Amino acid sequence: MRLAVFSDVHSNHHALEACLKEAEKQKADGHIFLGDYISDCANPHETMKLIYRAKQEMPCWFVRGNREEYVLNHHNFGSDWANGTTTGSLLYTYEGLTAEDLEFISTLPFMQTIDPNGKCPIRICHGSPEKTRDTLRPFSYKIESWLLKIDERVLLSGHTHQPCSAHTMGKLYVNPGAVGVQCTQTVTAKMALLDSDTLRVEGYFEEIKLPRIHLGDAVSVRLLGSDHVLHGRVDSVAAGIEDRDRSAGATLLANVNPTFN
């Protein structure tokens, strides 16, 4: 089963439409939406219409983000939002939503556990399983901490607009990045695809062998204790081993103990 994951649309309906088309091209079986669908860009209702259409066409799972909470709080309790101020964009967003939009947003949970294929429960939220405005940034200890806390094997969240993934103790964390508003070096819309029928295999090679390994190369993998051969392709290459004899010096150059063979 293949799932498309979207987060942080921020009313950029053009970007969301492009991502939905890409998900269709990739033959996604369902969509996961991680919140912050509205605010910042023009025509928030156009974004909501795309979400309604996606919901009609295939299975979808939703959580709310902090932007939806801002709008609901304003709707229910009022606020001092005013045009010509830093809150003018939020007021514009609120005034551009319909009663149907507000009703839909009000039904969204801030977090939930889903199990689309009945085999692997997934915890989905906007910021963290605790707060919509919490930040799980790349290489943060918070990611590992939450993976150890939850029972589910997969955790999905957004909010930071920074795509990343992490593994620990057999569990996976994924932030798909932002659909609508970018804070990375590339300004293209971002999303993620989760495929339950794939297997990630990590191999470690000496530096002298790396020049013969290229992205996209076909690979065959035989696991210990099994005669079955797995077939796939090289997806990424990165430094993967910490040298126990190396430490950072004052000049930020590697301080390597000499060895003699």
C-alpha positions as CSV (number, residue, x, y, z in Angstrom):
1,M,0.0,0.0,0.0
2,R,1.3,3.4,-1.0
3,L,0.4,6.5,1.0
4,A,1.0,10.2,0.0
5,V,1.8,12.5,2.9
6,F,1.1,16.3,2.8
7,S,1.7,19.0,5.4
8,D,1.8,22.8,5.7
9,V,-0.2,23.7,2.6
10,H,-0.8,27.3,3.9
11,S,-3.5,28.0,1.3
12,N,-1.2,27.4,-1.6
13,H,-3.7,25.6,-3.7
14,H,-1.5,25.6,-6.8
15,A,1.2,23.7,-4.9
16,L,-1.4,21.3,-3.4
17,E,-2.9,20.6,-6.8
18,A,0.5,19.8,-8.2
19,C,1.3,17.4,-5.3
20,L,-2.1,15.7,-5.6
21,K,-1.3,15.1,-9.3
22,E,2.1,13.7,-8.4
23,A,0.5,11.4,-5.9
24,E,-1.9,10.2,-8.6
25,K,1.0,9.6,-11.0
26,Q,2.8,7.6,-8.3
27,K,-0.4,5.5,-7.8
28,A,-1.0,6.4,-4.2
29,D,-3.7,4.4,-2.5
30,G,-4.5,7.0,0.2
31,H,-3.6,10.5,1.5
32,I,-2.4,11.6,4.9
33,F,-2.8,15.3,5.7
34,L,-0.8,16.7,8.6
35,G,-2.3,20.1,9.2
36,D,-1.8,23.8,8.5
37,Y,-3.9,23.7,5.4
38,I,-4.8,27.4,5.5
39,S,-3.3,30.9,6.1
40,D,-0.5,32.9,4.5
41,C,-1.4,32.5,0.8
42,A,-4.5,33.7,-1.1
43,N,-7.9,32.0,-1.6
44,P,-8.0,29.5,1.4
45,H,-11.3,28.2,0.2
46,E,-9.7,26.9,-3.0
47,T,-7.4,24.8,-0.9
48,M,-10.3,23.4,1.1
49,K,-12.1,22.5,-2.2
50,L,-9.1,20.4,-3.2
51,I,-9.1,18.7,0.1
52,Y,-12.8,17.9,-0.2
53,R,-12.2,16.5,-3.7
54,A,-9.3,14.3,-2.5
55,K,-11.5,13.1,0.4
56,Q,-14.2,12.0,-2.1
57,E,-11.8,10.2,-4.5
58,M,-9.8,8.0,-2.0
59,P,-9.2,7.2,1.7
60,C,-7.8,10.3,3.5
61,W,-6.7,10.9,7.1
62,F,-6.5,14.3,8.7
63,V,-5.2,16.1,11.7
64,R,-5.4,19.8,12.4
65,G,-2.4,22.2,12.7
66,N,-1.8,25.3,14.7
67,R,-3.2,27.5,11.9
68,E,-6.5,25.7,12.1
69,E,-6.5,26.2,15.9
70,Y,-5.9,29.9,15.5
71,V,-8.9,30.2,13.2
72,L,-11.1,28.1,15.4
73,N,-10.2,30.1,18.5
74,H,-11.0,33.4,16.6
75,H,-14.3,31.9,15.4
76,N,-15.4,30.7,18.9
77,F,-14.0,33.3,21.2
78,G,-13.1,36.3,19.1
79,S,-9.7,38.1,18.9
80,D,-8.0,41.4,18.2
81,W,-7.1,40.5,14.6
82,A,-7.1,43.5,12.3
83,N,-6.2,44.4,8.8
84,G,-3.0,46.4,8.4
85,T,-1.4,44.5,11.3
86,T,0.7,41.4,11.7
87,T,-2.6,39.5,12.2
88,G,-4.2,40.7,9.0
89,S,-3.3,37.6,7.1
90,L,-5.1,35.4,9.6
91,L,-8.1,37.7,9.5
92,Y,-8.1,37.5,5.7
93,T,-7.9,33.7,5.9
94,Y,-10.9,33.5,8.3
95,E,-13.0,35.8,6.2
96,G,-12.2,33.6,3.1
97,L,-13.5,30.4,4.7
98,T,-17.1,29.2,4.4
99,A,-19.3,27.7,7.1
100,E,-18.6,24.3,5.6
101,D,-14.9,24.9,5.9
102,L,-15.1,25.9,9.6
103,E,-17.3,22.9,10.3
104,F,-14.8,20.5,8.7
105,I,-11.9,22.1,10.5
106,S,-13.6,21.8,13.8
107,T,-14.0,18.0,13.5
108,L,-10.2,17.4,13.0
109,P,-8.3,15.8,15.8
110,F,-4.9,17.2,16.7
111,M,-3.5,13.7,16.7
112,Q,-4.6,10.2,15.8
113,T,-3.4,6.7,15.2
114,I,-4.3,5.1,11.8
115,D,-3.7,1.7,10.4
116,P,-4.5,1.9,6.6
117,N,-3.4,-1.6,5.7
118,G,-4.2,-3.3,9.0
119,K,-0.5,-4.2,9.5
120,C,1.4,-1.2,10.7
121,P,-0.2,1.5,13.0
122,I,1.0,5.0,12.2
123,R,0.8,8.0,14.7
124,I,0.1,11.2,12.8
125,C,0.2,14.8,14.2
126,H,1.2,18.3,13.1
127,G,3.9,19.3,15.6
128,S,4.4,16.4,18.0
129,P,2.0,13.9,19.7
130,E,1.8,16.5,22.5
131,K,1.4,19.9,20.9
132,T,0.6,21.2,17.4
133,R,3.3,23.9,17.8
134,D,6.0,21.6,19.0
135,T,9.0,21.2,16.7
136,L,10.7,18.0,15.7
137,R,13.7,19.2,13.7
138,P,16.2,17.2,11.8
139,F,18.8,15.6,14.0
140,S,16.9,16.6,17.1
141,Y,16.9,14.4,20.2
142,K,13.1,15.0,20.4
143,I,12.6,12.7,17.4
144,E,14.3,9.7,19.0
145,S,12.5,10.5,22.3
146,W,9.1,10.4,20.8
147,L,9.8,7.2,18.8
148,L,10.7,5.5,22.0
149,K,7.6,6.8,23.8
150,I,4.9,5.8,21.3
151,D,3.8,2.2,20.7
152,E,3.4,2.7,16.9
153,R,6.3,1.9,14.6
154,V,5.8,5.0,12.5
155,L,5.5,8.7,13.4
156,L,4.5,11.4,11.0
157,S,4.6,15.1,11.7
158,G,5.1,18.5,9.9
159,H,5.2,22.1,11.2
160,T,8.9,22.7,10.7
161,H,8.7,22.9,6.9
162,Q,11.9,20.8,6.9
163,P,11.7,17.4,5.3
164,C,13.6,14.7,7.1
165,S,13.4,11.0,8.2
166,A,15.0,9.1,11.1
167,H,15.2,5.6,12.3
168,T,15.7,4.2,15.8
169,M,15.0,0.9,17.5
170,G,13.1,-0.4,14.4
171,K,10.9,2.7,14.2
172,L,10.5,5.3,11.6
173,Y,10.0,9.1,11.7
174,V,9.1,11.1,8.6
175,N,8.5,14.8,8.1
176,P,7.4,15.3,4.5
177,G,8.3,19.0,4.4
178,A,5.9,21.7,3.3
179,V,3.6,21.7,0.3
180,G,2.9,25.5,0.3
181,V,5.6,27.6,2.0
182,Q,9.3,26.6,1.8
183,C,12.1,27.4,4.2
184,T,14.7,25.2,2.5
185,Q,17.2,25.9,-0.3
186,T,14.8,24.4,-2.9
187,V,11.5,26.2,-3.4
188,T,9.6,23.3,-5.0
189,A,6.5,21.9,-3.2
190,K,7.4,18.9,-1.0
191,M,5.5,15.7,0.0
192,A,6.4,12.2,1.0
193,L,5.4,8.7,-0.1
194,L,5.2,5.7,2.3
195,D,5.2,2.3,0.8
196,S,4.4,-0.7,3.0
197,D,5.7,-3.1,0.4
198,T,9.3,-1.8,0.4
199,L,12.3,-2.7,2.5
200,R,15.1,-0.4,3.4
201,V,18.5,-2.0,3.4
202,E,21.6,-0.2,4.6
203,G,25.1,-1.3,3.5
204,Y,28.5,-0.1,4.6
205,F,31.4,0.0,2.2
206,E,35.0,1.0,2.3
207,E,35.8,4.4,0.7
208,I,37.8,2.8,-2.1
209,K,34.6,1.0,-3.3
210,L,32.3,4.0,-3.2
211,P,33.3,5.3,-6.7
212,R,31.7,2.1,-8.2
213,I,28.4,2.7,-6.5
214,H,26.0,5.2,-8.1
215,L,22.4,6.4,-7.4
216,G,19.9,4.3,-9.3
217,D,22.2,1.3,-9.7
218,A,20.4,-2.1,-9.6
219,V,21.3,-4.1,-6.5
220,S,20.7,-7.7,-5.3
221,V,20.7,-8.4,-1.6
222,R,20.8,-11.8,0.1
223,L,20.0,-11.7,3.8
224,L,21.8,-13.9,6.3
225,G,20.0,-17.1,6.9
226,S,17.9,-16.8,3.8
227,D,18.3,-18.1,0.2
228,H,15.8,-15.5,-1.1
229,V,17.4,-12.7,-3.1
230,L,16.0,-9.2,-2.8
231,H,16.2,-6.8,-5.8
232,G,16.2,-3.0,-5.6
233,R,18.1,0.1,-6.5
234,V,20.6,2.5,-4.7
235,D,18.5,5.3,-3.2
236,S,21.2,7.4,-1.4
237,V,24.8,7.4,-0.4
238,A,26.1,9.1,2.7
239,A,28.8,8.9,5.4
240,G,27.6,6.2,7.7
241,I,30.3,5.2,10.2
242,E,31.7,7.3,13.1
243,D,35.5,6.7,13.4
244,R,36.1,5.8,17.1
245,D,39.8,7.0,16.6
246,R,38.8,10.4,15.3
247,S,37.7,13.5,17.2
248,A,37.2,17.2,16.2
249,G,40.2,19.4,16.9
250,A,40.2,23.1,17.8
251,T,40.5,23.9,14.1
252,L,37.5,21.8,13.2
253,L,39.8,19.4,11.3
254,A,39.7,15.7,11.9
255,N,42.1,14.6,14.6
256,V,43.0,11.1,13.5
257,N,45.3,8.7,15.4
258,P,48.0,7.3,13.0
259,T,47.9,3.6,12.3
260,F,50.6,1.4,10.7
261,N,49.9,-1.7,8.7
